């Protein structure tokens, strides 16, 4: 089954998902403020989620909200995620559109756990930060809408162009935190593939899925791995009274529900994923 897809907030992850959907035969529309930067396989449409929306492409079968707040804190999150999703849902209803699925790209920051415990889709989401609370409000907007909806809570995304951790290890500014500091991540390509999988390969996906790889590795372990791959010294331990030295706890995210639907990660752990990044794989060129 194919059809027409709108990806609202078609940035890095949305573009990768759009290219995959186009390869499957879907007609893909990428909505963003600067649609001219999108690749030819995606039809660009001007769409600003922070303002009242004009007419959308007609006859939409699938809709994805994959916008990014651009690091503007709680105000940016509210404008793009909660209010932007609300505008999108209201516009779909006003136009009488009936997509068979609306997918909202959320994040694991909706969980407030910081004691090292494991969390999954059944774990109560009690965010401690304003940004996490805003994402949870957006998820609830979708759940209360007249559309069949799925929220995909992604862990920390890395991949082409997302090399902050690599850069700090390479330039010697990274510091190994002491104590228990698990990290949760997903490669950009797997994040996009998960979006496509839930939209096209799962008949009736559950309302919430976590997108995270198989490895709840310690941050210090990942840093040492990157140092070995780069051929540079391993980062030194952080000073006990520094921010890095005080890091501990956090949470361990489980992605069993997504894998139970048949989803297979291309990069099941950070090792495969970071090696691909270091090899320059997956970089898109104009």
N, C-alpha and C positions, 0 to 999 in steps of 0.2 A: 504494500500500500504506500503510495506517495501522495503528494499534495503540496500545499503552499505553507511556507513557514516564515514567521517574523521573528527575528532575533533583535530584541530591543536592548540597546546598550551594547552594540556589536563591537566589542574590543578584542583583545587578544584571544581569550578563551572562546568568546562568541564567534569570532571569525574562524577559528579552527573547527568548531562544531558546525558552522555553516558550510565550510568546504566539504566536510564529511557528509553532510546531508545532501548537498548538491551532487556529490559523487554517487549517492544512492538514487538520484533521480528527482529529488524534491526541487521545487522552485523556491529559492531562498531570498528573502528580503532582509537586509541588514539596516537597522535603524540606529542612527547616531547623528551627532551634530555636524560631523564632517564625513558624509557618506562617500565622497569622492576618493577616499584612501582605500576603500575596500577592493579586494581582488575581483576580476571580471565574473567569476562564477557566482558572486553574490550581488544582487541588485540593490544598490544603495538607495535609501530613502532618508530624508531629513527628519530626525526625531529627537526632540529635546525633552527628556523625562522630567526636567525641572520646571517645565511650563505646561500649560494646558495643551493637549495634543490635538492635532488636526486629524483629518481622515487617515485611516490605516489602509494598507492593501486589502482588497476585498477577498472574501472567501477563504479566510485563514483556517488551516487545519491544525496547525501547531503554533504555539507562541512560547518564546523563551525570554525571560527577563534576566539578562546576564551583565548588567551594568556594573561599573566600579565607581566608588565614591572619590577616588583620586586622593586619598589621604587627607581629607578635609575635616576629619573628626566627626563628632556627633551631628553637627549641622549638615555636613555633606552626606552622611549616611541617611539622615531623615529625608533630605531632598531627593536623593536618587533611589534609595531602596524602598522605604515605606511609602512616601508620597508619590514617587515615580511609579511604583507598582499599582498604587491606588488609581492614579490617572489612567494607566494602561487598562486596568480591569474595567473602569467606568467607561472608557471609550469603546472597548469591545462590546459591552452591554448596550451602550447607546446605539451602536451600529447594528445591533441584532446579530452579531457574529457568534458562531457556536463552534469554536475550536474543540477538537476532541481531547486536548491536553494543554494546560499551561504549566510550564516549569519555571520555578524561581530558583536562581542560583544563590544560595545562602552560604553560611560559614559555620564552622564548629565553635566559633566564639559565642554562640548562643548558650554553651555550657559554661558554668562558672566554676567547675571543679578545679582545684589547684593542689590536691593532695596525692596526685599520682594514680588515682583510681581510674578504672576503665569506664568508658561511656559508650552507649550505642543509642539507637533510635528510641528505645524504651526508657532511657534515663531521663528524668525530669530536667528540662532546660530552665535553669535559673541563672541567667547571665548577671555578672557583677559589674560589667562596664556598660555605659550608655549605648555604645555601638552595637553590642550584643543584644541589648533590649530592643533596639530599633529593628534589627534583623528579625527577631522573634515576632515583633508586631507585624512586620511585613508577611511573615509566614502565616500568621493568623488571618490577615486580610485575605490571602489566597484561599485558606481553608474555609472561610466564611463566604466566599464568592459563589456565584452560580456555576462556576466552571470546574471541571475535573482538574485538580491541581496536584503537583508534586514539588516539594522543596528538597533541593539537593544541597546538603551541608558539606561544603568542601573544606578539607584541611588546608594547610599552607601550600600555596601553589608555587612550584619552581619550574624552571625550564628555560627555553631560549629567551634571552633578555632579562631573565630573573636570576641574577647571578650575585646577589649581595653577599651570601655566605661564601661563595667561591672567592669573591674579591677580597673579603676581609682575611681569609686564610692566605691568599696569595700575597697580599701587601703587608702581612705580619701584624695586623691590628686585632685579629681574633684572639679571644681568651677562652680557655676551657673552663666552663663552670664546674664547681664542685657539687657533690651530692647527686641526688636523683633529679634528672631533668630530661624526661622523655619528650620527643618531638613528634609531630604528626604532619605528614606532607603528602602531596600528590603531584605528579608531573602534569604539566599543562595539557599534554596530548591525552593522558588518561582522564583528566577532568572533562575535556571536550568529548572524548569517547563515551564517558558515562552519561553525559547529557543525551547524546544520540541514542545510546542503548535504551535509556528509560523512555525516550519518545517513540522509538521504532521497534524495539525487540521485546518489550514487556507489555503484555496485553492490558493489564490493569495495575500499574505500579502503586505501591503503598504511598501514603501522603508524604512520608519523610524517608530519605535515604542519606547515609553518610558516604562521602567520597574521600577515601584515604587509602594509602598503600598498605602492604602487609606488615610493615616493619615499624615498630614503636621504638626506634633507636634512640639512644642517648645523644644529645647534641654534641658532647665531647667526642663520641665515637665517630659521628659524621665529620667533624672537623679533622680528626686524625686521618680518616680515610681520604679526604680531599687533599690534605697536605701530602700524603704519599703519592696520590695521583699527579699532583702538581710538581712533585720533586722539591718541596720546600720543607723547612722544619715544622714539626707539629706545634700548634699554638701553645704558649706557656699557660700554666694555671692562672686563673684570675685571682686578683687580690681578694682576700676574704671579705673586706668591707666595701668592695665595689659592687655595682649593680649586677655584673656578670657573676661575681663570686657568691652573691646572695640568691641566685636563681635556684629554685628547688621545686619539687612537686610537679605542678601542671597536671595534665590528664593524658590518658591513653585512649585514643579513639579506635573503635572497631568498625570495620566495613563489611561484616559478615552478610548483612541483609542484601547489599548490592551484589556481592559475589554469588549469593544464593539464586539470583535471577539469571545467572549464566554469564555475568560480566567477567572478563579476563583482562587484567592489567597487562599492558605492554611493559611497564616498568614496575614490577611488584615491590622493589625495594629501592632505597636511595642509591645503591651501588650501580644498578643498571641505568637509572635515570641520570645521575650526575655524570657518568661516563659518556652518555649520549650528549649531554650539554657541553662537556669539555671537547667532544669531537665535532661540535658545531652542527649537530643534527637538529632538524626541525625549524631552522631559521627561515622565515619567509622574506623574500626579496621583492621589491616592487616590479 
